[in-house]
Protein backbone atom coordinates (compact mmCIF):
# COMPACT_ATOMS: atom_id res chain seq x y z
CA UNK A 1 0.00 0.00 0.00
CA UNK A 2 1.50 3.27 -1.09
CA UNK A 3 1.61 5.99 1.49
CA UNK A 4 -0.38 9.18 1.29
CA UNK A 5 2.44 11.68 1.16
CA UNK A 6 0.00 14.55 1.49
CA UNK A 7 -1.01 13.48 4.98
CA UNK A 8 0.75 15.29 7.80
CA UNK A 9 -0.51 14.59 11.33
CA UNK A 10 -1.28 17.70 13.32
CA UNK A 11 1.06 18.73 16.09
CA UNK A 12 -0.13 17.83 19.55
CA UNK A 13 -1.19 20.43 22.06
CA UNK A 14 0.25 20.78 25.55
CA UNK A 15 -2.08 18.07 26.85
CA UNK A 16 -0.79 15.64 24.26
CA UNK A 17 -4.38 14.93 23.32
CA UNK A 18 -4.36 15.70 19.63
CA UNK A 19 -3.19 13.92 16.53
CA UNK A 20 -0.76 11.04 16.82
CA UNK A 21 2.80 11.80 15.74
CA UNK A 22 4.27 9.83 12.85
CA UNK A 23 4.75 6.23 14.00
CA UNK A 24 8.19 6.26 12.39
CA UNK A 25 9.33 7.72 15.71
CA UNK A 26 7.84 4.82 17.68
CA UNK A 27 9.01 1.18 17.64
CA UNK A 28 6.43 -1.33 16.46
CA UNK A 29 4.86 -2.89 19.58
CA UNK A 30 2.03 -4.76 17.83
CA UNK A 31 3.87 -8.09 17.98
CA UNK A 32 4.57 -7.62 21.68
CA UNK A 33 1.02 -6.73 22.69
CA UNK A 34 -0.48 -9.44 20.49
CA UNK A 35 1.88 -12.12 21.77
CA UNK A 36 1.50 -11.28 25.45
CA UNK A 37 -2.27 -10.77 25.32
CA UNK A 38 -2.86 -14.03 23.45
CA UNK A 39 -0.82 -15.88 26.04
CA UNK A 40 -2.80 -14.33 28.91
CA UNK A 41 -6.18 -14.87 27.26
CA UNK A 42 -5.26 -18.50 26.55
CA UNK A 43 -4.35 -19.07 30.18
CA UNK A 44 -7.61 -17.63 31.54
CA UNK A 45 -10.02 -19.37 29.19
CA UNK A 46 -9.14 -18.79 25.56
CA UNK A 47 -9.87 -16.45 22.66
CA UNK A 48 -12.14 -17.74 19.89
CA UNK A 49 -13.03 -16.28 16.48
CA UNK A 50 -15.93 -16.61 14.06
CA UNK A 51 -16.38 -15.19 10.56
CA UNK A 52 -12.76 -14.14 10.07
CA UNK A 53 -13.23 -14.77 6.34
CA UNK A 54 -15.49 -11.69 6.28
CA UNK A 55 -12.53 -9.34 6.80
CA UNK A 56 -11.41 -7.94 3.41
CA UNK A 57 -7.85 -8.98 2.66
CA UNK A 58 -6.77 -5.49 1.62
CA UNK A 59 -7.97 -1.93 1.41
CA UNK A 60 -9.65 0.30 3.98
CA UNK A 61 -12.05 -1.29 6.44
CA UNK A 62 -14.14 0.30 9.16
CA UNK A 63 -14.96 -2.15 11.95
CA UNK A 64 -17.85 -1.28 14.27
CA UNK A 65 -18.22 -3.26 17.47
CA UNK A 66 -20.18 -3.50 20.68
CA UNK A 67 -18.26 -2.44 23.77
CA UNK A 68 -18.61 -3.98 27.23
CA UNK A 69 -15.04 -4.33 28.54
CA UNK A 70 -11.54 -2.89 28.29
CA UNK A 71 -10.60 -6.27 26.79
CA UNK A 72 -12.70 -5.68 23.66
CA UNK A 73 -9.99 -3.91 21.61
CA UNK A 74 -7.42 -6.48 22.73
CA UNK A 75 -9.66 -9.37 21.67
CA UNK A 76 -10.57 -7.76 18.33
CA UNK A 77 -6.97 -6.94 17.51
CA UNK A 78 -5.83 -10.48 18.32
CA UNK A 79 -8.70 -12.15 16.44
CA UNK A 80 -8.45 -10.03 13.29
CA UNK A 81 -6.51 -11.36 10.32
CA UNK A 82 -5.21 -7.81 9.73
CA UNK A 83 -3.72 -5.14 11.94
CA UNK A 84 -6.37 -2.99 13.56
CA UNK A 85 -6.05 0.63 14.65
CA UNK A 86 -8.05 1.93 17.62
CA UNK A 87 -8.79 5.30 19.11
CA UNK A 88 -8.05 5.49 22.83
CA UNK A 89 -9.08 8.05 25.41
CA UNK A 90 -6.37 10.67 25.64
CA UNK A 91 -5.86 10.19 29.40
CA UNK A 92 -4.19 6.85 28.68
CA UNK A 93 -1.41 8.62 26.78
CA UNK A 94 -0.39 10.47 29.93
CA UNK A 95 1.07 7.20 31.22
CA UNK A 96 4.59 6.84 29.73
CA UNK A 97 4.42 3.05 29.36
CA UNK A 98 0.93 3.05 27.85
CA UNK A 99 1.89 5.94 25.59
CA UNK A 100 4.85 3.94 24.27
CA UNK A 101 2.77 0.79 23.69
CA UNK A 102 -0.23 2.56 22.17
CA UNK A 103 1.81 4.75 19.85
CA UNK A 104 3.65 1.62 18.72
CA UNK A 105 0.40 0.09 17.45
CA UNK A 106 -0.65 3.37 15.78
CA UNK A 107 -3.40 4.09 18.30
CA UNK A 108 -4.19 7.77 18.69
CA UNK A 109 -5.91 9.80 21.39
CA UNK A 110 -9.46 11.10 21.31
CA UNK A 111 -11.21 13.49 23.66
CA UNK A 112 -14.49 11.97 24.66
CA UNK A 113 -17.66 13.98 25.09
CA UNK A 114 -16.59 16.78 22.75
CA UNK A 115 -15.72 17.22 19.07
CA UNK A 116 -12.11 16.20 18.42
CA UNK A 117 -10.99 17.47 15.03
CA UNK A 118 -7.55 15.87 15.26
CA UNK A 119 -8.95 12.41 16.01
CA UNK A 120 -11.42 12.83 13.17
CA UNK A 121 -8.64 13.71 10.71
CA UNK A 122 -6.44 10.86 11.91
CA UNK A 123 -9.26 8.33 11.42
CA UNK A 124 -9.86 9.53 7.86
CA UNK A 125 -6.12 9.47 7.14
CA UNK A 126 -5.84 5.88 8.36
CA UNK A 127 -8.73 4.78 6.15
CA UNK A 128 -7.28 6.66 3.17
CA UNK A 129 -4.07 4.68 3.67
CA UNK A 130 -6.01 1.43 3.42
CA UNK A 131 -5.89 0.61 7.12
CA UNK A 132 -8.39 -1.24 9.30
CA UNK A 133 -9.88 1.09 11.89
CA UNK A 134 -12.18 -0.15 14.66
CA UNK A 135 -14.68 2.15 16.32
CA UNK A 136 -17.12 1.50 19.14
CA UNK A 137 -20.21 3.39 17.90
CA UNK A 138 -21.83 3.49 21.35
CA UNK A 139 -19.00 5.73 22.53
CA UNK A 140 -18.60 4.02 25.90
CA UNK A 141 -18.88 0.63 27.54
CA UNK A 142 -22.37 -0.74 28.07
CA UNK A 143 -22.90 -1.39 31.78
CA UNK A 144 -25.81 -3.75 31.11
CA UNK A 145 -24.10 -5.55 28.26
CA UNK A 146 -27.00 -4.70 25.96
CA UNK A 147 -26.49 -2.80 22.72
CA UNK A 148 -27.06 0.95 23.02
CA UNK A 149 -27.65 3.73 20.50
CA UNK A 150 -24.78 4.76 18.26
CA UNK A 151 -23.04 8.11 18.29
CA UNK A 152 -22.77 9.83 14.88
CA UNK A 153 -19.00 9.50 14.41
CA UNK A 154 -18.81 6.03 12.87
CA UNK A 155 -21.67 6.84 10.50
CA UNK A 156 -19.83 9.90 9.19
CA UNK A 157 -16.64 7.90 8.54
CA UNK A 158 -18.54 5.14 6.74
CA UNK A 159 -20.46 7.57 4.53
CA UNK A 160 -17.55 9.91 3.82
CA UNK A 161 -15.08 7.18 2.80
CA UNK A 162 -17.46 4.63 1.29
CA UNK A 163 -15.23 1.87 2.64
CA UNK A 164 -16.53 -1.58 3.67
CA UNK A 165 -18.03 -1.68 7.15
CA UNK A 166 -17.47 -4.92 9.07
CA UNK A 167 -19.76 -5.40 12.09
CA UNK A 168 -18.13 -7.10 15.08
CA UNK A 169 -19.67 -8.68 18.15
CA UNK A 170 -17.55 -9.54 21.18
CA UNK A 171 -18.98 -11.88 23.79
CA UNK A 172 -17.57 -13.05 27.11
CA UNK A 173 -15.22 -10.14 27.67
CA UNK A 174 -17.43 -8.51 30.30
CA UNK A 175 -17.34 -11.67 32.39
CA UNK A 176 -13.55 -11.96 32.09
CA UNK A 177 -12.92 -8.29 32.94
CA UNK A 178 -15.91 -6.44 34.35
CA UNK A 179 -16.45 -2.71 34.80
CA UNK A 180 -14.92 -2.90 38.29
CA UNK A 181 -11.68 -4.29 36.91
CA UNK A 182 -12.10 -7.78 38.35
CA UNK A 183 -10.39 -10.46 36.25
CA UNK A 184 -11.98 -13.91 36.02
CA UNK A 185 -11.51 -17.03 33.94
CA UNK A 186 -13.70 -17.22 30.88
CA UNK A 187 -13.97 -17.66 27.13
CA UNK A 188 -14.00 -14.63 24.83
CA UNK A 189 -15.42 -14.92 21.32
CA UNK A 190 -15.08 -12.36 18.52
CA UNK A 191 -17.49 -12.66 15.58
CA UNK A 192 -16.91 -10.74 12.34
CA UNK A 193 -20.04 -10.16 10.27
CA UNK A 194 -20.46 -9.67 6.54
CA UNK A 195 -19.19 -6.31 5.25
CA UNK A 196 -21.60 -3.72 3.90
CA UNK A 197 -21.51 -0.10 2.71
CA UNK A 198 -23.28 3.08 3.70
CA UNK A 199 -23.81 5.19 0.56
CA UNK A 200 -22.85 8.86 0.68
CA UNK A 201 -26.52 9.79 0.29
CA UNK A 202 -27.64 7.50 3.11
CA UNK A 203 -29.89 9.14 5.68
CA UNK A 204 -27.43 10.03 8.44
CA UNK A 205 -30.14 9.96 11.10
CA UNK A 206 -30.75 6.29 10.31
CA UNK A 207 -27.08 5.44 9.96
CA UNK A 208 -26.48 4.72 13.64
CA UNK A 209 -29.43 2.35 13.72
CA UNK A 210 -28.05 0.58 10.64
CA UNK A 211 -24.69 0.04 12.33
CA UNK A 212 -26.17 -1.29 15.56
CA UNK A 213 -28.57 -3.53 13.63
CA UNK A 214 -25.62 -5.03 11.77
CA UNK A 215 -23.83 -5.72 15.06
CA UNK A 216 -26.98 -7.36 16.45
CA UNK A 217 -27.35 -9.46 13.29
CA UNK A 218 -23.74 -10.60 13.65
CA UNK A 219 -24.45 -11.61 17.26
CA UNK A 220 -27.52 -13.59 16.22
CA UNK A 221 -25.91 -15.09 13.12
CA UNK A 222 -23.02 -16.66 15.01
CA UNK A 223 -24.84 -17.58 18.21
CA UNK A 224 -24.25 -21.27 19.00
CA UNK A 225 -22.09 -21.61 15.86
CA UNK A 226 -18.65 -23.29 15.87
CA UNK A 227 -15.65 -21.09 16.60
CA UNK A 228 -11.90 -21.45 16.17
CA UNK A 229 -9.58 -21.09 19.11
CA UNK A 230 -6.62 -18.79 18.56
CA UNK A 231 -3.50 -20.25 20.10
CA UNK A 232 -0.66 -18.07 21.38
CA UNK A 233 1.96 -17.20 18.77
CA UNK A 234 4.65 -14.61 18.21
CA UNK A 235 4.08 -13.93 14.53
CA UNK A 236 3.52 -10.22 13.89
CA UNK A 237 0.69 -9.26 11.56
CA UNK A 238 1.97 -7.78 8.27
CA UNK A 239 2.65 -4.04 8.36
CA UNK A 240 0.08 -1.81 6.71
CA UNK A 241 0.18 1.85 5.76
CA UNK A 242 2.85 4.53 5.65
CA UNK A 243 3.42 4.43 9.40
CA UNK A 244 5.47 1.25 9.03
N, C-alpha and C positions, 0 to 999 in steps of 0.2 A: 504494500500500500504506500503510494507516494505521499509525502508529507504536504500539508498545506502551508507553503512558505509565507503566505500572507497573514497567517494567524500569529499574533503576538499577545501572550497572556498579559493582563493588566498587572501593574505593580500593586503589591499589597499595601494596605494602610497600616497605621501603627498597631492596630489590634491583630494584624496578621490574618484578618478574616476575609480577605478578598481573593482574587484569582490565584490559582496555584502557579508557582513559578515553573519554568521549564524543568521537566523531569530529568533532563540531561545532567542536572546538578545533584541528583539524588540516586543512590545505588538502587538497583532493582531488588525489592524485597518480596515480590510476589511468590517466588519459589519458597522462601522461608516461611511466610505466613500460611501458604497452602500446605506445605509439608507438616508443620507443627500442628495446625488446626485439624488436619485429617487424622493425625495420630491421636490427638485428644478425643475427637469425636468418635473414633473407632473404639477407644478404650471405654467410653461411657455409654455405648449403645449402638453406635454406627450411623453413618450417613448413607442414605439411599436416594436414587434418582429415577425419575420416570420422564419419558418424552424427550430425552436429550436430542433425538433426531430432529426435533422441531426447531432447533437453533440453527439459523442460517450459517453456512460455513465461512462466509466472508461478507464484507460490507457492513454498513451501519445497522445496528439493532438497538431498539429501545425496549428494555425489559421493564415490566410493571408488576409489582408483587405486593401481596399482603404483608403486614408487618406486625409481629406480636412479640419479638424478642431481639435483643442485641445480637443473637447468633444468626439472625436471618441473612445478613450480608455475607457472613462467613460461609454459611451453608450454600448459598447461591453461587458464590465465587468458586467454591470447591467443586460443586456439582456441574457447573457449566463446562462445556467443551472448549469455550473460548475465554480469554481474559475479560473480566468485567470491571468496569469503573463505577465507583459509588461516590455520591456526595456524602459528606459527614458534617455533623454540627461543628461549628468553628471552635467551640470550646475545647474539643479534643486536640486541636492543633497547638494548644498552649502547653501541652505535656511534651517535653522534648523527645521522649522515646516514641510516643504515639505519632508525633509529627514526623519523625524519621520513617517509621513503618508505613504510615498512610501516604506520605509523599512518594514513597518508593513503589506504591502500587497505583499511582496516578490519581488517588483520591484527592478531592479538593473541598474546601470549606464552604458552608452555606449558612447564612443567618436565618434562623427559623422565625416565623411569625412576622416577617417583613419582606418587602421586595429586595432581592439581592441580584443586582445587575451583573456583577462579576460571575456569580455562580451560573446565571442564565447563559452568559456568553461562553463560559467554559464548557457547559453541557452541549451547546450547539457546535462548538469547535471539535469536541470529541466525536460527535456523530458525523460531522463533515469529514473527519479523518478516517471514517469507517470503523470506529470503535463500537464496543458493546457497552451501553450505559444502562444501569439499573436504577429505577426510581421507585420509591414507595408512595403511590398516589395519595394515600390517606394522610401523609404528612407527619404522622407520629404512630407510636405503637398502640395497638388496640388492647385496652385493658381486659375486655370481655373475650377477646379472641375472635369475635364476629367481624365481618367486613363492614367498614364504615364508608362514608361518602368520600369521593376523591376531591383533592384540591385541583385547581386549574392548571398547574405547572406542566404535568405530564401530557395533558391534552394539547397544550400549545406546542410542545416539542414534537409530538407525533404529527400534528397537522402541518407545522412549519417545514419539517424535513421530509415528510412523506416516507420515512423509513419503516421497515417492518416492525411491528409491535408484538413482542412475545409475552403473553401472560404467564405469570409464575405463581404457584401456590406452595407455600412452605408449611408443613405440618409437623408437630412434635417439638418444635423449638421452644415454645412457651413452657412446656413441661420440663425441659432440660435446663433452661435458664429463665426463671420467671422475672416479673417486674421488680421484685425485691432483691434480685441478684443471687438467689439461691440456686446452686448447681445440683442437678440430680441426674441419675442414669436414665437414658431413654433413647429412642430411635427418632431420627430426624429424616424426613422425606421431602425432597424438592421435586415438584412436577412442573415441566415446561409445556405449555399449551401450544396450539397451532398459531403461527404468526398471522397477523391481519394488518390492514392499513386504515388510517383515518384520512380521508380525502381533505384537501385544503379547504373545500367548501362545506365541510361537515359542520353541523350545528354545534358550536362550542359548548353550549349549555347542556347538551346531551352527551358530550364527549366523556365526561367523568363517569357517567352511568355506563357507557359502553365499555370503558376500561374495567370497572369493577365487575360488570357482568361477565367479561371474558375471564377474569380471575376466578369467579365463582364457577363458571363452566369448566375451567381447568380442574378445580377441586373436585367437582362432581364426575368429570370424565375419568379421572384416575383413581377415584375412591375404590378401594378393594382390588385394585389391579396390581399385577406383579411389578416389583421394583428391582433395580440392580444395586447391590452394595458397592460403594466406592472404597477400595482398600487404600491404606496409606501408601504414598509413593513420594519420590523426591524429583519428579520430572516437571520442570517448569513449563507452563503453557507458552506457546509461541508468542513472541513479541508482536504487538500490533501498534501501528500509528507512529507518528514522528517523535514521540517522546521516548522511544527506545532506539 
